[in-house]
Amino acid sequence: MTASETKTARPLDGWRVLVPRGGPWGDSVAASLRAQGAVPVVAPLINFAPTTDQEALDVALARLQDGHYDWLTVTSATTVDVLFAHRVEIPRTTKIAAVGETTAAALLAVGYDVTLVPELDNSAAGMAEQMIALEPEPRRVLSLRSEIAKPVLSVMLSDAGHDVDSVVAYRTVGVPVTDRIRRDVENGRINAILITSGSVAGQVREQFPEIPDSTLLAAIGPRTAKDARKAGLTIAAVADRQTVDALIDTVSQFTLPHAADEFAP
């Protein structure tokens, strides 16, 4: 390899990587992949729909704005979108807990302060454990969640003596991919698929029943990897932190499954 080739080589040169969500999140991930030399293939597998109980959400958000709650727990960037869409003003007396760095960044980006991000375990359970350690006295907590989310957080907090309102903020729905994307996955043109949540894992399993063994399935963290394996996926790469940067870095540690020009467009 020449000096110039060494200088321009990037860890994901030649890779085609499926990004399973669109919107600003998908655009950001695609930009990060391009910076590492990959060709991102943005193919949203999930989208988000309004809750089926809008009245309950409206009541909870009104109480939030009125300062009724001591804590608000946020377990996804999508919940931040819901708060922003409703133009919710959160009093400074209400502390906000974010499940991980990505969610915290989304909160900060729209002007919300973040009090707590789990230091070790970026999961609902990890967040609950840290909140319980921080708050020995009973507190009023609003837990906004997806319709399909398991009630781990609210159960743990309630068992610890806190007064928790668990309210569905949105629904996660599957989005069918195009025939072209499906063929590209089945034919091995996609070298890696990013698995960023249990719901994404379910859609990958459902929409791509024939994934070549050579395709790298990479999960954003141990909990997502566990959910993906339960869905029947063979996960070969697991990021040690629940962030996109960690996920892309994990993928970059692997060797391109095919020669870079084998599937040239």
C-alpha positions as CSV (number, residue, x, y, z in Angstrom):
1,M,0.0,0.0,0.0
2,T,1.4,3.4,-0.9
3,A,1.6,6.4,1.5
4,S,-1.3,8.1,-0.2
5,E,-3.5,5.0,0.0
6,T,-2.6,4.7,3.7
7,K,-3.6,8.3,4.2
8,T,-7.0,8.0,2.5
9,A,-8.0,4.5,3.7
10,R,-10.9,4.5,6.1
11,P,-12.1,1.6,8.3
12,L,-15.4,1.1,6.4
13,D,-14.2,1.6,2.8
14,G,-16.3,-0.6,0.6
15,W,-19.0,-1.4,3.1
16,R,-22.7,-1.0,2.4
17,V,-24.5,-0.6,5.7
18,L,-28.3,-0.6,6.2
19,V,-29.5,2.2,8.5
20,P,-32.9,1.1,9.8
21,R,-34.4,4.5,10.6
22,G,-34.9,7.6,8.6
23,G,-35.4,11.3,9.6
24,P,-32.8,13.4,11.3
25,W,-31.5,10.3,13.2
26,G,-31.0,8.4,10.0
27,D,-29.3,11.4,8.3
28,S,-26.9,11.7,11.2
29,V,-26.0,8.0,11.2
30,A,-25.6,8.1,7.4
31,A,-23.2,11.0,7.7
32,S,-21.1,9.2,10.3
33,L,-20.9,6.1,8.1
34,R,-19.8,8.1,5.1
35,A,-17.1,9.7,7.2
36,Q,-15.7,6.2,7.8
37,G,-15.9,5.3,4.1
38,A,-19.1,3.3,4.1
39,V,-22.0,3.6,1.7
40,P,-25.1,4.0,3.9
41,V,-28.4,2.5,2.7
42,V,-31.2,4.3,4.6
43,A,-34.2,2.0,4.8
44,P,-36.6,2.9,7.6
45,L,-38.0,-0.3,9.1
46,I,-40.0,1.4,11.9
47,N,-41.8,4.6,12.3
48,F,-43.8,6.2,15.1
49,A,-47.5,6.8,15.3
50,P,-49.6,8.8,17.9
51,T,-50.7,7.0,21.0
52,T,-54.2,5.5,21.0
53,D,-55.0,7.2,24.3
54,Q,-54.3,10.9,23.5
55,E,-56.4,12.0,26.4
56,A,-54.2,10.2,28.9
57,L,-51.1,11.7,27.4
58,D,-52.6,15.2,27.3
59,V,-53.5,15.0,31.0
60,A,-50.0,13.7,31.9
61,L,-48.3,16.5,29.9
62,A,-50.5,19.1,31.5
63,R,-49.6,17.9,35.0
64,L,-45.9,17.8,33.9
65,Q,-46.1,21.5,32.9
66,D,-47.9,22.4,36.2
67,G,-45.0,21.0,38.2
68,H,-46.8,18.0,39.6
69,Y,-43.9,15.6,39.0
70,D,-40.5,15.5,40.7
71,W,-39.0,13.4,37.9
72,L,-39.6,12.7,34.2
73,T,-38.0,9.6,32.7
74,V,-37.2,9.5,29.0
75,T,-36.1,6.3,27.4
76,S,-35.9,7.2,23.8
77,A,-35.3,10.1,21.5
78,T,-38.8,9.6,20.0
79,T,-40.2,10.6,23.4
80,V,-38.3,13.9,23.0
81,D,-40.0,14.4,19.6
82,V,-43.4,14.0,21.3
83,L,-42.5,16.5,24.0
84,F,-41.3,19.0,21.5
85,A,-44.3,18.5,19.2
86,H,-46.6,19.3,22.1
87,R,-44.4,22.3,23.0
88,V,-44.2,21.1,26.6
89,E,-42.5,23.5,29.0
90,I,-40.9,21.5,31.8
91,P,-40.5,23.4,35.1
92,R,-37.0,23.5,36.5
93,T,-38.3,21.9,39.7
94,T,-38.8,18.7,37.6
95,K,-35.7,16.6,37.1
96,I,-35.2,14.7,33.8
97,A,-33.6,11.3,33.6
98,A,-32.4,10.1,30.1
99,V,-31.7,6.5,29.4
100,G,-28.5,7.1,27.5
101,E,-26.3,9.7,25.7
102,T,-28.3,9.7,22.5
103,T,-31.5,10.5,24.4
104,A,-29.8,13.1,26.5
105,A,-28.4,14.8,23.4
106,A,-31.9,14.9,21.9
107,L,-33.3,16.5,25.1
108,L,-30.5,19.1,25.2
109,A,-30.9,19.9,21.5
110,V,-34.5,21.1,22.1
111,G,-33.7,23.0,25.2
112,Y,-34.4,20.5,28.1
113,D,-32.0,20.1,30.9
114,V,-30.9,16.6,31.9
115,T,-30.2,15.7,35.5
116,L,-29.4,12.0,35.2
117,V,-27.9,9.6,32.7
118,P,-27.0,6.1,33.9
119,E,-23.3,5.8,34.3
120,L,-22.9,2.1,33.5
121,D,-26.1,0.5,32.4
122,N,-27.9,2.5,29.6
123,S,-31.2,0.7,30.1
124,A,-34.5,1.3,31.8
125,A,-33.3,-1.0,34.7
126,G,-30.0,0.8,34.9
127,M,-31.8,4.2,35.1
128,A,-34.2,2.9,37.7
129,E,-31.4,1.6,39.9
130,Q,-29.6,4.9,39.8
131,M,-32.8,6.9,40.5
132,I,-33.6,4.7,43.5
133,A,-30.1,5.2,44.9
134,L,-30.4,8.9,44.4
135,E,-33.9,9.3,45.8
136,P,-34.5,7.4,49.1
137,E,-37.7,9.3,49.8
138,P,-40.9,8.7,47.7
139,R,-41.1,10.9,44.6
140,R,-43.7,11.6,41.9
141,V,-42.5,10.3,38.6
142,L,-43.9,10.5,35.0
143,S,-42.6,7.7,32.8
144,L,-43.3,8.3,29.1
145,R,-42.8,5.2,27.0
146,S,-43.6,3.4,23.8
147,E,-46.7,1.2,23.6
148,I,-44.5,-1.9,23.2
149,A,-42.0,-1.0,26.0
150,K,-41.8,-3.4,28.9
151,P,-42.8,-1.7,32.2
152,V,-39.4,-2.5,33.8
153,L,-38.7,1.1,34.8
154,S,-42.1,1.9,36.4
155,V,-42.3,-1.4,38.2
156,M,-38.9,-1.0,39.8
157,L,-39.6,2.6,40.8
158,S,-43.0,1.6,42.2
159,D,-41.6,-1.3,44.1
160,A,-39.1,1.1,45.7
161,G,-42.0,3.3,47.0
162,H,-42.2,6.0,44.3
163,D,-45.5,7.2,42.9
164,V,-45.2,6.5,39.1
165,D,-47.5,7.4,36.3
166,S,-46.6,5.3,33.3
167,V,-48.1,6.8,30.1
168,V,-47.8,5.7,26.5
169,A,-46.4,8.6,24.4
170,Y,-46.3,6.9,21.0
171,R,-46.6,3.6,19.1
172,T,-44.0,1.9,17.1
173,V,-45.1,0.6,13.7
174,G,-43.3,-1.4,11.0
175,V,-42.5,0.1,7.6
176,P,-42.3,-2.3,4.6
177,V,-39.0,-1.9,2.7
178,T,-38.8,-1.7,-1.1
179,D,-38.3,-4.8,-3.2
180,R,-34.9,-3.4,-4.2
181,I,-33.7,-3.3,-0.6
182,R,-35.1,-6.7,0.1
183,R,-33.2,-8.2,-2.9
184,D,-30.0,-6.4,-1.9
185,V,-30.2,-7.9,1.6
186,E,-31.0,-11.4,0.3
187,N,-28.2,-11.2,-2.4
188,G,-25.5,-10.0,0.0
189,R,-25.2,-6.5,-1.4
190,I,-25.7,-5.2,2.1
191,N,-22.6,-6.0,4.2
192,A,-24.0,-5.0,7.6
193,I,-27.3,-4.2,9.2
194,L,-27.5,-1.9,12.2
195,I,-29.8,-3.3,14.9
196,T,-30.7,-0.3,17.1
197,S,-33.7,-1.6,19.1
198,G,-35.8,-4.7,19.8
199,S,-38.5,-3.4,17.5
200,V,-35.9,-2.9,14.7
201,A,-34.7,-6.5,15.3
202,G,-38.3,-7.8,14.9
203,Q,-38.7,-6.0,11.6
204,V,-35.3,-7.3,10.3
205,R,-36.4,-10.8,11.2
206,E,-39.8,-10.4,9.6
207,Q,-38.8,-8.5,6.4
208,F,-35.6,-10.3,5.7
209,P,-36.2,-14.0,6.3
210,E,-33.2,-15.0,4.2
211,I,-30.1,-13.1,5.4
212,P,-26.7,-14.4,4.1
213,D,-24.4,-15.7,6.8
214,S,-21.8,-13.2,5.5
215,T,-24.0,-10.2,6.4
216,L,-22.8,-8.7,9.7
217,L,-25.7,-8.0,12.2
218,A,-24.5,-5.4,14.7
219,A,-26.5,-4.5,17.8
220,I,-26.2,-1.2,19.6
221,G,-25.8,-2.7,23.0
222,P,-26.0,-6.0,25.1
223,R,-29.7,-5.5,25.8
224,T,-30.6,-4.9,22.2
225,A,-28.4,-7.9,21.2
226,K,-30.4,-10.1,23.7
227,D,-33.7,-8.9,22.2
228,A,-32.4,-9.5,18.7
229,R,-31.3,-13.1,19.5
230,K,-34.8,-13.7,21.0
231,A,-36.2,-12.6,17.7
232,G,-34.1,-15.2,15.9
233,L,-31.2,-13.1,14.6
234,T,-27.6,-14.1,14.7
235,I,-25.8,-11.1,16.2
236,A,-22.1,-11.1,15.5
237,A,-21.2,-7.6,16.7
238,V,-22.3,-5.9,19.9
239,A,-21.3,-2.3,20.9
240,D,-20.2,-2.0,24.5
241,R,-22.1,1.3,24.8
242,Q,-25.6,2.2,23.6
243,T,-24.5,5.0,21.2
244,V,-24.3,5.2,17.4
245,D,-20.6,6.1,17.5
246,A,-19.8,2.9,19.5
247,L,-21.9,0.8,17.1
248,I,-20.1,2.1,14.0
249,D,-16.8,1.7,15.7
250,T,-17.7,-1.9,16.5
251,V,-18.6,-2.6,12.9
252,S,-15.3,-1.0,11.8
253,Q,-13.4,-3.7,13.7
254,F,-14.6,-6.4,11.3
255,T,-13.2,-7.2,7.9
256,L,-15.4,-6.5,4.9
257,P,-17.3,-9.8,4.2
258,H,-16.9,-9.4,0.3
259,A,-14.3,-7.9,-1.9
260,A,-15.1,-4.2,-2.2
261,D,-15.9,-4.4,-5.9
262,E,-17.7,-7.7,-5.9
263,F,-21.1,-6.0,-5.8
264,A,-20.3,-2.8,-7.5
265,P,-23.4,-1.0,-8.7
